[in-house]
């Protein structure tokens, strides 16, 4: 699943992929972070890297699918 997180006062968004089965768990952790229950939102991507985002700096979160988007002449 594709995840995009906008961070205030940052020129670029954070974009990474997580396993599709993490969708509900991640959704709950995002809600808790935005509600102020957690100071830091921790996300582990498909490659095992841990990403920490301060909850107060989260501008938006987009949880998408991992469907490939093809552009150009790719088959």
C-alpha positions in Angstrom: 0.0 0.0 0.0 1.3 3.5 -0.8 1.5 6.0 2.0 2.0 9.7 1.6 2.4 12.0 4.6 2.6 15.8 4.3 4.7 17.5 6.9 4.3 21.2 7.7 7.1 23.5 6.8 8.6 20.8 4.5 8.9 21.2 0.8 8.3 17.5 0.0 5.9 14.9 1.3 7.1 11.6 2.7 6.2 8.7 0.4 6.8 5.0 1.0 5.1 1.6 0.8 3.9 -0.6 3.6 2.4 -4.1 3.5 -1.3 -4.1 2.6 -2.3 -6.0 5.7 -1.1 -3.0 7.9 -3.8 -0.7 6.5 -6.2 -0.9 9.5 -3.4 -0.8 12.1 -1.8 2.2 10.4 -5.1 3.9 10.1 -5.6 3.6 13.9 -2.1 4.8 14.7 -2.6 7.9 12.4 -5.9 8.7 14.1 -4.2 8.4 17.6 -1.4 10.7 16.5 -3.7 13.3 15.0 -5.9 13.2 18.2 -2.8 14.0 20.3 -2.7 10.6 22.0 0.8 10.0 20.6 3.6 12.5 20.1 5.3 10.5 17.3 3.9 8.4 14.5 6.2 5.5 13.8 5.8 3.6 10.5 7.8 0.6 9.2 8.0 0.4 5.4 8.3 -2.7 3.3 12.1 -2.6 3.4 12.1 -2.6 7.2 13.1 1.0 7.6 11.5 2.9 10.5 10.1 6.4 9.8 9.2 8.7 12.7 7.0 11.7 12.1 6.2 14.2 14.9 2.4 14.2 15.3 2.3 18.0 15.6 3.9 18.4 12.2 1.5 16.1 10.2 -0.4 18.1 7.6 -2.2 15.2 5.8 -2.0 11.5 5.4 -2.9 9.6 2.2 -3.4 5.8 2.4 -3.6 4.3 -1.1 -3.4 1.1 -2.9 -0.2 -0.5 -4.2 -1.6 -0.8 -7.7 1.1 0.1 -10.2 0.6 3.2 -12.3 2.2 2.8 -15.7 3.1 5.8 -17.8 4.5 5.8 -21.3 5.1 2.8 -23.4 5.5 0.2 -20.6 3.7 -3.1 -21.3 
